Amino acid sequence: MEFKAVYVSWSEIEEWTKGIMKMVIEDKYNPDIIIGIARGGLVPARMVADYLFKKDLVSIKTEHWGVTATVDGKAVLKEKLNYDIAGKKVLIVDDITDTGESMKLSYNYIKSLNPAEVKTTSMLYVNDSKYTPDYYGKGLQKEQWAWFIFPWNVYEDTYNLAKKFMEDPVTVEALKEKLSENYGLNVDQVNVEEVLNNIASLKLLKKHDKKYSIV
């Protein structure tokens, strides 16, 4: 197995984001503004904002992970904040803190904008990360790390994991076997054929009757 990959369900997303909500409430932290780290933190940030009844929701963008499960190098800030947060209490939200690079970079940047207070949170936190968020939905041991495929990146990650097996036309069933063997993916959690059909409609894959290949 190259590395483990896991499809994440919406019920798990709800469980983890509601876990964040409970920790924030128990801590009596009342942020004025929620900041999501794009791209992965955008949906969790919106959910947390809803649970906490916060209307001020904005985003910044960092880049660290490149193509699925590949680190680009040092985390960099790609999009800064176009919003005055001076004197405000801030809650930064991301999907996962694994290396900690993106969260640490985001925290230091937001801190430089003179907010009253900054706290951080992510749905998942791996305990050997270089940064520990103030709140998280679920803690993981280093050995539990996997490439988590969230509902908002199923197409991108499935494509990136599958295309190495698609130089020649392959059936859906054969491809599902490859994904299971190489990444431990539970392919029954998503409709792989539907995903491939929709990707093919974007001309990123070629469909040969009941087989698919990369363009």
N, C-alpha and C positions, 0 to 999 in steps of 0.2 A: 504494500500500500504506500503510495507517495506521501499522502497526508490525509488526515480525516476531515471530511466536510459534512455539514449537517444542515438540512433544510429546517428552518424555524417556522413554527405555526403562528397564526394571529393570536391564538389563545395564550401562547407563551409570551408574546409581545405584551398583551394586556396584563398578564401576571407580573411581569418584570416592571412595567411602567407604573402599575398600581403599587408595587413594592417601593418604588422611588417615592411616590406620593405619600405613603405611610411614613417613611423615614423623614421626609421633609416636615411633615406635620408634627411628628413626635419631637423633632428638633426645634420646633417653634420658629422655623425659618420662613419668613414671608417675603419672597423676592418681588421686586418691582417689575423685573423684566426677565424673560426667558430667552436664552441665546442657544440656538441649535448649531452644531458643527456640521456643515455640509460636507459630504452628502449624507452620510449614514445617520446623523443625528437629527435630521429634519423631521421625520415622522414621529420618533419618540418625543422630540421637543414639543410638537403640536399636541400630542396626547397628554403630556405632563402639564402643559399650559391649560388644557381643558380641565383636567382633574383639579388644578389649583385655582381655577377661575381667573387666569391671567390673560389679558388681552394684548399686552406688549410682548410680541414674539418676533425676533429678528434672527439673522444668521451671519456666520462667518464661514470661510471655507479653508480647510487645510488639506494638504495632500501628503500621504506617506506611503500607503499601499498603492501599488500600480495595478497591473493586470492581476486578476484574482489570485490571492495568496502570495503575491510577489511584492516585496518591499522596494520602493523606488529609491530609498536612501533616507537622508535626514528629513524629518517633517518640515514642511514649509507652509507659511501662511499665504494663500492665494487670493483671498478676498477679505478685505478689512471691513470694519463696521462703519456704516454710514448713519450713525445714531448717537445722540449725546447721552451717555450713561453716567456722567459725573454726579456723584452723590446718591446714586441708586444702588439698591441691593440686586445682585445678579445671580442667576442660576444658569450654568452652562450645561448643556445636555449633549451626550453622544450615544452611539449604539453600543460600543464596546471599548473598554480600556484594556488593551492587551500589552502592547509595548509601552504605552503611556506617553509616547512622543507627541502625539497630536493634542492630547488633553493638557499636557504640561505647557506646550507652546501656546495654546489657546488661553490658558489661565494667565500666563505671564503677559500676554498681549492685552487681555481685558483689564488686568490689574493696572496696566500702564495708563489706562484712560480715566483714572481717578474715581472709580465707583466707591460707594460707601462700604460694600462688602461683596466678595465673590465666593460662591460655592459651586462645586462641580458634581456631576452625576452621570452615570452611564447604566444602561440596562444590564450589561455584563462586565465583570471585573475579574481579570486573571491575576492571581496573587503575587506573581513575580514581576508585575509591571513596575516600571520606573516611577510611576505616579499612582497614588491612591486617591480615588474620588471620595468626596464627602459622603455621597449616597450611591447605592447601586441596587439593582433589582435582584441580581444573583451573583454570588462569588464563586469562582472556579479555581481549582488547583492547576498548577502548570501542566500537569499530565492530562487535564481535561480540555486543554485547548483544542479547538477545531476551527476550520474556516466556516463561520456561521453564515448561511445563505438566508438572509432576511426576505420577507415577502416583497420588498421593494427592489431587490436586486436578483430575483430568480432568473430572469432572462439573461442578464449580463453574465452572471456567474456560471449558469448552466452552459451557456455558449462557450465561455472561456475554458471550462473544464472538459467539455466534450469535443472541441474542434480538433484536438490532437489525435482523436480516433476517427476522424471523418475525412481524411485525405482521399480515401476511396469511399464510394457510396456504402452506407451502412443502414440496417433496419433499426427501428426504434428499440426493439427488444435486445438486439445485439449491443446497441449503445448503452442501454440501461444496465446491462451486465458489466460493461466496461466501467461505468460510473460507480457501480457497487463494488467491484473488485479493487479499483484503484483509489477510491476515496471513502469507501464505506457508506456511500449515500443510500438513504432509504428512498429509492426512486418512486415508491408508491405514494409518497406524500404530495407529489405534484403530477400534473398531466404533462408528461414529457413530450408526447406527440403534439399536443396543442402548442406548447412552447416552441417546438421546432417548426411547426407550420407558420406560426406568426413571425418567427425570425426569418424564415424563408420568404415571407411576403415583403420583408424589408430588403431582400436581395443579399442578405449576409450569408445565407445558405442556399444550396441548390437542391431542389426536390426531384428525385428520379422515381416516379411512381410511388412506391412505399419505402424508398430509401432516401437518405440525405447525405450531402457532402459539403465541405467548405467550398466557397466560390474560388 
